[in-house]
């Protein structure tokens, strides 16, 4: 996903960013970055999510990235959840992997994932 760094946050390596589908914050895992830099990144969701608690269906049909207090909310299409709990959220052309537990969910619909921690890594081409 292409992002633009808006500013550094108060935590070590924390950055605020803007992307095509909204704004958020995350922990940057790469060389130091400055405000205004444009980067192609991969998101990492490391917490274990609970279906129907941290991952919930939404009625909208739009991709999105936004913040609600200390939470980052990612909205996209729930592409798949494998038998081992590995899930895939699609935000436009980008897939974000995550791990989850809980009752089954319908695939192919829009969901929101709420997280307090979003990791970001540079994409090396």
C-alpha positions, 0 to 999 in steps of 0.5 A: 500500500502506498502511504505518505508519512504525516508526522512522527508519533510520541512512541518509538518508531510510531508514525502517522500516515495518509493513504488513499483510503484514509489516515492511521498510525503504526509502528515503522519497522525500517530505516528512519522516515520523515514527514512528507516521505512517500513509501510503499508498505506492507501492514502487519497485524500481530495481535490475535483477533476474536471474530465478532468482537475485533472483526465485525461485519459492516453494511458499507461498501467502502475500503477505509483506514481511520482512527478512533481514539487509540484504535486503528480501524481497517475496513475491507473485504474478508477474503478468507479465513483458513482452518488454522485461523489465518485470515485475509483482509482486502483493502483494494489491491492489498491483502493484510494477513491476520490471525483470529479465533471464534465463530465462523464468519461469511466470506466476501463481505465488508468487515472492520478490524479494530486494533491497537497495534499496526506494524508497517514494513517497507516493500522491497521490489 
